[in-house]
Amino acid sequence: MSLLMSKQRIKAFLSFNSKIQRISKVQLHRMTKMFPPIREAKIDKKIETISTEPMFDHNIISSQHSGLFTLLPFGLRAVEKLINIIDAQMKKAGCQKLYLPHLTSTSLWKKSGRYDDCGSEIFRLHDSKNHEYLLSPTHEEAITSLVSSFQPLSHSNLPIYVYQISTKFRDEKRSKHGLLRSREFLMKDLYTFDKNLTAAKDTYKTIVNVYDDLFTNLGIPFKKVKANVGTIGGIKSHEFHVLSDVGEDSILSCTSCGFSANIDVLSDEHLNTCQSCGTALITKKGIEVGHSFLLGTKYSVPLSAQFKDEDGFHPMYMGCYGIGITRLLAAGIEVLSTENQLIWPKNLAPFKVCLIPPKRGSKEECASHWCYHLEYLINEIANYKDEVVVDDRLKLTVGKRYNYAKEFGFPIIIIVGKSAVNRIPMFELFQENNKMVLSQSDLLQYLKTH
Amino acid sequence: MSLLMSKQRIKAFLSFNSKIQRISKVQLHRMTKMFPPIREAKIDKKIETISTEPMFDHNIISSQHSGLFTLLPFGLRAVEKLINIIDAQMKKAGCQKLYLPHLTSTSLWKKSGRYDDCGSEIFRLHDSKNHEYLLSPTHEEAITSLVSSFQPLSHSNLPIYVYQISTKFRDEKRSKHGLLRSREFLMKDLYTFDKNLTAAKDTYKTIVNVYDDLFTNLGIPFKKVKANVGTIGGIKSHEFHVLSDVGEDSILSCTSCGFSANIDVLSDEHLNTCQSCGTALITKKGIEVGHSFLLGTKYSVPLSAQFKDEDGFHPMYMGCYGIGITRLLAAGIEVLSTENQLIWPKNLAPFKVCLIPPKRGSKEECASHWCYHLEYLINEIANYKDEVVVDDRLKLTVGKRYNYAKEFGFPIIIIVGKSAVNRIPMFELFQENNKMVLSQSDLLQYLKTH
């Protein structure tokens, strides 16, 4: 009888495996095929941050040169998920996406006045015709010049909300903590153009609310604080901070009225008590993950971004709104993780499910086919398509692979283990601190609703 | 009766419009809201290429500085579609995606020997610590160094297929024809690492077949030709060319046996007759859109990308495989388009459907609601989600907007016109050279199957 079951199972396994191969749209993910190969975590961990070393150890990022990082396949999957979420939020807010060149002529920065303000943190270079360019850290000049090139624009063409997601460059002298402070980083930068200050202020409110929603939906605790406009300039500015001891900004907050500001904007007499309600302020360190600027006409006047109405030509009122995508991912991981376990912001784990088949040569090995069977069925659930990785390092015990999956932070871990050889096979599903032992149909039902 | 219908329709319109607004996942696309605003095509067209000027006129690309292009929202939509198609093909072939820094230390290029070979076409710069970097045109050194950093690797870790899609830089002195030859461009670059030459040759065959499929599926006519390995080096190389008079390479082809080569690789005595079968060769110009190299150990030896087996350490055998994404899009448009009409490669048009409601003040205006009704229903069809743009420039006649849509190359144009006021409203659907007059249900049925 048990031999018969085994034959049936082998047949089922083969049939399902070939079925999986035929589903060309789903790439099968196997730990043994992952580049780079999975490694043992290093023992000599630095303790400055909780997550930076584990992100190296777990093949999320890699670095060959100071401040320059490769997003490895695991890391890029997380980043692409974050990009998709941000794209959806931006488009919902009526923003249109474009893609500007990375090289900006310094002639534009001379027009805006930023060329002299920005120091050695900007990478500069000359082309073979000796024209000077910079590797853009932001694109206020480039986008304003672009908008201006479509003159004449009328008031009916406004507002214009345009954004891009691209690599930005900054020659950080103190690049550190992995993606938290790097010299190349992915940024979402939105630029808005309105017909007057009132409209620009309304836009500002709208986008700041979008940011609130975005960070909240990602499950990343953040604080919106008053900030200095700095070299980018403008009328007012807010920063979005993830509070963490590894942050480099000092954030003062009032526990009573909710007032919050970067220490940069407070005068000496306001450093101790809240300027709104007089309560004592508390100080925490913050990692800046987003920044909004009400720019006014700082760029539109020198770069001639105008519109026409019945009264003639007027400069547009601008805003700019950045999110450091790679930094946001890293900051989220840093504040959510524990010393023993990476925890990813909501919906950003590289794979939602890690499936663990039995060890080779173990008593449960005859149940291995259930693993690939489950892989197929879970991929059929819309929200889990392309979200399953099988840890097929069959030389390792299930326990060892479970520990790895836990450390890595896969939100759902499913073990095909001892109970999978039952007449009605049962599977162990782990999510957060819960363990469930479920039949196949219950397991699929659970996933459909989680 | 007609008044009653009209009231019902207005009610239906309002109800559907609010329903559309509630579908937060679908962004509504309106020509009047597009940035940049739609313009009249310029009369003084240059005639060197068929498509470059129309791509500027139709807000697909824009340029502020020589050889540097912005992908405007229409252009970026097409590029993102092409990226998704390439991603799917790469993943189907078992490739893993990562993202390397754009800056590569020139110390790596000195190790590989490419630093001296590559002339002034490489952008170079120094950081504030006077370390020299280049803006990578390709990443052989960077990826080989990355792979090497994960030593020790065993034969069981091979093959490694890793690719990225990112902006590449080349300081072209003769940048021209828009995206066909620009100084920043999007490229897909795949690097493969095998345990020996035989395995590397098998990989080469596999990837070249993937390229064949890709170009074929896009409906872009191409020719695979023998090519020079140039400064990238290696054992053998093929280029993928789109044949066009604006191409800069000379491609010699035999009409009898199918032999095809870039003129660069042929010795003088083989320029006239086929070296395989003796037939006279014909010469055409080609735009290089893809390039494959069997690299051998050119990079793995100097940069120590080794693996270990029972006999000790061995260098890996590499291949590299590029596709110029922005150039492929532009080359496809160039060879498919006519003088009066852009024609996009298959599945790459920025929107599949352009919907045209009646002119404001026209007799048909009372049928306008059907347009937004259709927009909603078409968005419900899986393949058409987010694929509808409404040309709501209601001041313009339907005819004028139809001509615009035709010139732009929307694959499907739907007019809500005279027949939409019938008791059973009928709509005009145009695809390629066919015109159909369809009821709502027939129209939806047609789209579901096309």
HADDOCK unambig.tbl for C-alpha pairs under 7 A between the chains (distance, minus, plus):
assign (segid A and resid 24 and name CA) (segid B and resid 92 and name CA) 6.59 0.50 0.50
assign (segid A and resid 27 and name CA) (segid B and resid 91 and name CA) 6.22 0.50 0.50
assign (segid A and resid 27 and name CA) (segid B and resid 92 and name CA) 6.14 0.50 0.50
assign (segid A and resid 33 and name CA) (segid B and resid 157 and name CA) 6.90 0.50 0.50
assign (segid A and resid 35 and name CA) (segid B and resid 160 and name CA) 6.80 0.50 0.50
assign (segid A and resid 36 and name CA) (segid B and resid 150 and name CA) 6.78 0.50 0.50
assign (segid A and resid 37 and name CA) (segid B and resid 157 and name CA) 6.89 0.50 0.50
assign (segid A and resid 64 and name CA) (segid B and resid 146 and name CA) 6.98 0.50 0.50
assign (segid A and resid 68 and name CA) (segid B and resid 101 and name CA) 6.07 0.50 0.50
assign (segid A and resid 69 and name CA) (segid B and resid 100 and name CA) 6.93 0.50 0.50
assign (segid A and resid 69 and name CA) (segid B and resid 101 and name CA) 6.09 0.50 0.50
assign (segid A and resid 70 and name CA) (segid B and resid 99 and name CA) 5.55 0.50 0.50
assign (segid A and resid 70 and name CA) (segid B and resid 100 and name CA) 4.53 0.50 0.50
assign (segid A and resid 70 and name CA) (segid B and resid 101 and name CA) 5.96 0.50 0.50
assign (segid A and resid 71 and name CA) (segid B and resid 98 and name CA) 5.60 0.50 0.50
assign (segid A and resid 71 and name CA) (segid B and resid 99 and name CA) 5.00 0.50 0.50
assign (segid A and resid 71 and name CA) (segid B and resid 100 and name CA) 6.56 0.50 0.50
assign (segid A and resid 72 and name CA) (segid B and resid 98 and name CA) 4.92 0.50 0.50
assign (segid A and resid 72 and name CA) (segid B and resid 99 and name CA) 6.71 0.50 0.50
assign (segid A and resid 73 and name CA) (segid B and resid 96 and name CA) 6.27 0.50 0.50
assign (segid A and resid 73 and name CA) (segid B and resid 97 and name CA) 5.47 0.50 0.50
assign (segid A and resid 73 and name CA) (segid B and resid 98 and name CA) 4.91 0.50 0.50
assign (segid A and resid 76 and name CA) (segid B and resid 98 and name CA) 5.87 0.50 0.50
assign (segid A and resid 76 and name CA) (segid B and resid 99 and name CA) 6.85 0.50 0.50
assign (segid A and resid 91 and name CA) (segid B and resid 27 and name CA) 6.21 0.50 0.50
assign (segid A and resid 92 and name CA) (segid B and resid 24 and name CA) 6.54 0.50 0.50
assign (segid A and resid 92 and name CA) (segid B and resid 27 and name CA) 6.13 0.50 0.50
assign (segid A and resid 96 and name CA) (segid B and resid 73 and name CA) 6.27 0.50 0.50
assign (segid A and resid 97 and name CA) (segid B and resid 73 and name CA) 5.47 0.50 0.50
assign (segid A and resid 98 and name CA) (segid B and resid 71 and name CA) 5.60 0.50 0.50
assign (segid A and resid 98 and name CA) (segid B and resid 72 and name CA) 4.93 0.50 0.50
assign (segid A and resid 98 and name CA) (segid B and resid 73 and name CA) 4.91 0.50 0.50
assign (segid A and resid 98 and name CA) (segid B and resid 76 and name CA) 5.86 0.50 0.50
assign (segid A and resid 99 and name CA) (segid B and resid 70 and name CA) 5.55 0.50 0.50
assign (segid A and resid 99 and name CA) (segid B and resid 71 and name CA) 4.99 0.50 0.50
assign (segid A and resid 99 and name CA) (segid B and resid 72 and name CA) 6.71 0.50 0.50
assign (segid A and resid 99 and name CA) (segid B and resid 76 and name CA) 6.85 0.50 0.50
assign (segid A and resid 100 and name CA) (segid B and resid 69 and name CA) 6.92 0.50 0.50
assign (segid A and resid 100 and name CA) (segid B and resid 70 and name CA) 4.52 0.50 0.50
assign (segid A and resid 100 and name CA) (segid B and resid 71 and name CA) 6.55 0.50 0.50
assign (segid A and resid 101 and name CA) (segid B and resid 68 and name CA) 6.07 0.50 0.50
assign (segid A and resid 101 and name CA) (segid B and resid 69 and name CA) 6.08 0.50 0.50
assign (segid A and resid 101 and name CA) (segid B and resid 70 and name CA) 5.96 0.50 0.50
assign (segid A and resid 101 and name CA) (segid B and resid 184 and name CA) 6.91 0.50 0.50
assign (segid A and resid 120 and name CA) (segid B and resid 128 and name CA) 6.56 0.50 0.50
assign (segid A and resid 123 and name CA) (segid B and resid 127 and name CA) 6.62 0.50 0.50
assign (segid A and resid 124 and name CA) (segid B and resid 125 and name CA) 6.97 0.50 0.50
assign (segid A and resid 125 and name CA) (segid B and resid 124 and name CA) 6.97 0.50 0.50
assign (segid A and resid 125 and name CA) (segid B and resid 125 and name CA) 5.42 0.50 0.50
assign (segid A and resid 127 and name CA) (segid B and resid 123 and name CA) 6.62 0.50 0.50
assign (segid A and resid 127 and name CA) (segid B and resid 171 and name CA) 6.71 0.50 0.50
assign (segid A and resid 128 and name CA) (segid B and resid 120 and name CA) 6.56 0.50 0.50
assign (segid A and resid 146 and name CA) (segid B and resid 64 and name CA) 6.97 0.50 0.50
assign (segid A and resid 150 and name CA) (segid B and resid 36 and name CA) 6.79 0.50 0.50
assign (segid A and resid 157 and name CA) (segid B and resid 33 and name CA) 6.88 0.50 0.50
assign (segid A and resid 157 and name CA) (segid B and resid 37 and name CA) 6.89 0.50 0.50
assign (segid A and resid 160 and name CA) (segid B and resid 35 and name CA) 6.80 0.50 0.50
assign (segid A and resid 171 and name CA) (segid B and resid 127 and name CA) 6.71 0.50 0.50
assign (segid A and resid 184 and name CA) (segid B and resid 101 and name CA) 6.91 0.50 0.50
